[in-house]
Amino acid sequence: MARQKGIIKLKGTIGDITFYKTQDGHLAREKGGIDANRIANDPAFQRTRENGSEFGRAGKAGKLLRTALRPLLLNSADSRMVSRLTQNMVKVIQADAVSERGLRNVIDGEIELVFGFEFNARGKLGTSLFAPFTSAIDRAAGTLDVSIPSFVPTNMIAAPSGTTHFKVISGGAEIDFTAETYVVATSESGILPWDATATAVIDLSNAVTANSTHPLVLALGIEFYQELNGQMYPLKNGAYNPLSIVKVDGGV
């Protein structure tokens, strides 16, 4: 892979060189690689096929989780989140100690490994929210809850420059990775001033299916706002809004 440096940036393929644009700039690379038919059939590439199968499964699992939490992700994700989540799901699948290599999956793996995943690397929950909170999943009742005791926002929330207000958001998802279906519920606080006045207790509850046997995932985040002429505007289009997975129950 090489970086294009000229005034005119190319896109497309010329001979054996492909030119393309990424978030890292305009790049170029030489075409090549092993014939696809050989990879699909040659016994020498058995490990490659197994790895590819599991990677594809990880990609689907990551997409399902993203889709389930989409209402929260619209303003709380960085440009590399998809690839980071896929890598995390690969680890989940590789933790499957039951299935044969190439057949390992999320259900027999360790979905708990997505705990702590940050959807926005530019604004992480762990470096934004310092107020203590509790998170709980009640599988029998089908509730995924977060509770934050009263706190002083300017002391306990590290907000980006320009912030005047904020909102706490949460979402609970019940995910069937086999059928590729989900049930999701979201909740949020009101828009609160980012000042030295203590908040009330913030209790957020998300209800999914009671007694579900599927994995349950609870996410918590913050959205920052700037007040201008009485109107609330998302600060910097949500570039620094944190969202993290704070509780996971892998199912029964």
Secondary structure, DSSP 4 states (H G I P E B T S, - for coil): -EE--SSSPP-EEETTEEEEEETTEEEEEE-----HHHHHH-GGGHHHHHHHHHHHHHHHHHHHHHHHTHHHHTTS--TTHHHHHHHHHHHHHHT-SSSPTT---STTS-GGGGTT-BS-TTS-GGGTB-S--EEEEETTTTEEEEEE----HHHHB-PPTT--EEEEEEEEEEEETTTTEEEEEEEE---EE-SSSPPPPEEEEEE--TT--S-EEEEEEEEEEEEETTEEEEGGGGTT--EEEEEEE---
